Amino acid sequence: MDIRFLIVGAPFIMAFFYTLFWLKRWGAFNSSEDKLLEKMTLKNELIEQSYILENIFLTKN
């Protein structure tokens, strides 16, 4: 391998690994599907509860 390829490609290789480092640190590779599903179900339950409350108030008036 010619040394010129290493000199030209080294900054790009370093930038790639630096980007991977920060993505891993920010949690981009964590499997957060379970957390997202829990948040979505909690929001859905809250929405359903608010509808129930609205129906109670509407039917009593």
SVG drawing of the C-alpha trace seen along z (x, -y; Angstrom):
<svg xmlns="http://www.w3.org/2000/svg" viewBox="-77 -20 81 24">
<polyline fill="none" stroke="black" stroke-width="0.4" points="0.0,0.0 1.3,-3.4 1.9,-5.9 0.0,-8.6 -3.3,-6.6 -2.8,-6.5 -2.0,-10.2 -5.0,-11.2 -7.4,-8.7 -6.4,-9.0 -8.5,-12.1 -11.6,-10.4 -11.0,-7.2 -10.5,-9.2 -13.7,-11.3 -15.7,-8.1 -14.6,-6.5 -15.0,-9.8 -18.6,-10.0 -19.2,-6.4 -17.8,-7.2 -20.2,-10.2 -23.2,-8.3 -22.5,-5.4 -22.1,-7.9 -25.4,-9.6 -27.1,-6.2 -27.9,-5.9 -27.1,-2.2 -29.2,-1.3 -32.3,0.7 -34.8,-1.8 -37.8,-0.2 -39.0,1.1 -38.8,-2.3 -40.6,-3.9 -43.4,-1.3 -43.8,-1.9 -44.0,-5.7 -46.5,-5.2 -48.7,-2.9 -48.6,-5.4 -49.6,-8.2 -52.4,-6.1 -53.7,-5.2 -53.6,-8.9 -55.5,-9.9 -58.1,-7.1 -58.5,-8.3 -59.0,-11.9 -61.7,-10.7 -63.4,-8.8 -63.3,-11.9 -64.8,-14.0 -67.6,-11.4 -68.4,-11.5 -68.6,-15.2 -70.7,-15.4 -73.2,-12.7 -73.7,-14.3 -74.4,-17.7"/>
</svg>
